[in-house]
Amino acid sequence: MEIVRNNIIPFKGYKVVNLFGILFVRDDAVIGSVDINHESIHTAQMKEMLYVLFYLWYVIEWLVRLVMYRNARTAYRNISFEREAYMNQGNMGYLQGRGHYAWVKYLKGGAE
């Protein structure tokens, strides 16, 4: 996974953003294996949804959850892609056994 360090992307307050499988990391941010695994899960999600559909679904689901929870952070944490990534980021072997569209089972569930 390619990592690009800079002071522009992501915005201040965030340490990493995954754009089409390339990690953009703030110069001052410390990222470890758990962060890389989390973003690798997102890259797998992107690939199976042909990238553009991933981003479209991500934004629509965030908007729906924002209406549901009326809190941007809660909405973000409950996006199915994020739920899958957060639940499995500590399992370094997760991607080897991950089935296609594994994020679908995280569509249901309560607020974290």
C-alpha positions as CSV (number, residue, x, y, z in Angstrom):
1,M,0.0,0.0,0.0
2,E,1.4,3.3,-1.0
3,I,1.7,6.0,1.6
4,V,2.0,9.7,0.7
5,R,2.9,12.0,3.6
6,N,2.0,15.7,3.3
7,N,0.4,18.7,5.1
8,I,-2.6,19.1,2.9
9,I,-4.5,15.8,2.7
10,P,-6.2,14.9,5.0
11,F,-7.4,18.1,6.6
12,K,-6.1,19.0,10.1
13,G,-7.7,16.9,12.8
14,Y,-7.4,13.8,10.7
15,K,-4.4,11.6,10.3
16,V,-5.1,9.5,7.2
17,V,-7.4,9.3,4.2
18,N,-7.5,6.4,1.7
19,L,-8.1,7.6,-1.8
20,F,-8.3,4.8,-4.4
21,G,-6.0,2.6,-2.3
22,I,-3.4,5.3,-1.7
23,L,-3.0,6.5,1.9
24,F,-2.5,10.2,2.4
25,V,-1.1,10.8,5.8
26,R,-0.4,14.0,7.7
27,D,3.3,14.6,8.1
28,D,3.1,14.6,11.9
29,A,0.8,11.6,12.2
30,V,1.9,8.3,13.6
31,I,0.3,5.3,11.9
32,G,0.8,1.7,12.8
33,S,-0.1,-1.8,11.6
34,V,-3.7,-1.5,12.9
35,D,-4.2,1.7,10.9
36,I,-2.8,0.1,7.8
37,N,-5.0,-2.9,8.3
38,H,-8.1,-0.7,8.7
39,E,-7.3,1.1,5.5
40,S,-6.5,-2.2,3.7
41,I,-10.0,-3.4,4.6
42,H,-11.3,-0.2,2.9
43,T,-9.2,-0.8,-0.1
44,A,-10.7,-4.3,-0.5
45,Q,-14.2,-2.8,-0.2
46,M,-13.3,-0.2,-2.8
47,K,-12.0,-2.8,-5.3
48,E,-15.1,-5.0,-5.0
49,M,-17.4,-2.0,-5.6
50,L,-15.2,-0.6,-8.4
51,Y,-14.1,2.4,-6.4
52,V,-16.6,5.0,-7.6
53,L,-19.6,3.0,-6.3
54,F,-17.8,2.7,-3.0
55,Y,-17.5,6.4,-2.6
56,L,-21.1,7.0,-3.8
57,W,-22.5,4.4,-1.3
58,Y,-20.3,5.8,1.5
59,V,-21.6,9.3,1.1
60,I,-25.3,8.2,0.7
61,E,-25.0,5.9,3.8
62,W,-23.4,8.6,5.8
63,L,-26.2,11.0,4.9
64,V,-28.9,8.5,5.8
65,R,-27.2,7.8,9.1
66,L,-26.8,11.5,9.8
67,V,-30.5,11.8,9.6
68,M,-30.9,8.8,11.8
69,Y,-28.5,9.8,14.6
70,R,-28.3,13.6,14.1
71,N,-24.6,13.4,14.9
72,A,-21.8,13.4,12.3
73,R,-19.4,11.3,14.3
74,T,-22.0,8.7,15.2
75,A,-23.2,8.6,11.6
76,Y,-19.6,8.1,10.4
77,R,-18.9,5.3,12.9
78,N,-22.1,3.5,11.8
79,I,-21.4,3.4,8.1
80,S,-21.2,-0.3,7.2
81,F,-17.8,0.0,5.7
82,E,-16.4,1.6,8.8
83,R,-18.1,-0.9,11.1
84,E,-16.4,-3.7,9.2
85,A,-13.0,-2.0,9.3
86,Y,-13.2,-1.0,13.0
87,M,-14.5,-4.5,14.1
88,N,-11.6,-6.2,12.2
89,Q,-8.7,-3.8,12.2
90,G,-6.9,-5.7,15.0
91,N,-7.1,-9.0,13.1
92,M,-4.1,-8.9,10.8
93,G,-5.2,-12.1,9.1
94,Y,-8.8,-10.8,8.4
95,L,-8.3,-10.0,4.7
96,Q,-7.1,-13.5,3.9
97,G,-10.4,-15.0,4.9
98,R,-12.7,-12.1,4.2
99,G,-15.5,-12.9,1.8
100,H,-16.7,-10.6,-0.9
101,Y,-19.1,-7.9,0.3
102,A,-18.5,-8.8,3.9
103,W,-19.5,-5.2,4.8
104,V,-23.1,-6.0,4.0
105,K,-23.6,-7.8,7.3
106,Y,-22.7,-4.5,9.1
107,L,-25.6,-2.6,7.5
108,K,-27.8,-3.5,10.4
109,G,-26.9,-2.6,13.9
110,G,-27.3,0.1,16.5
111,A,-25.2,3.2,17.1
112,E,-21.7,2.7,18.5
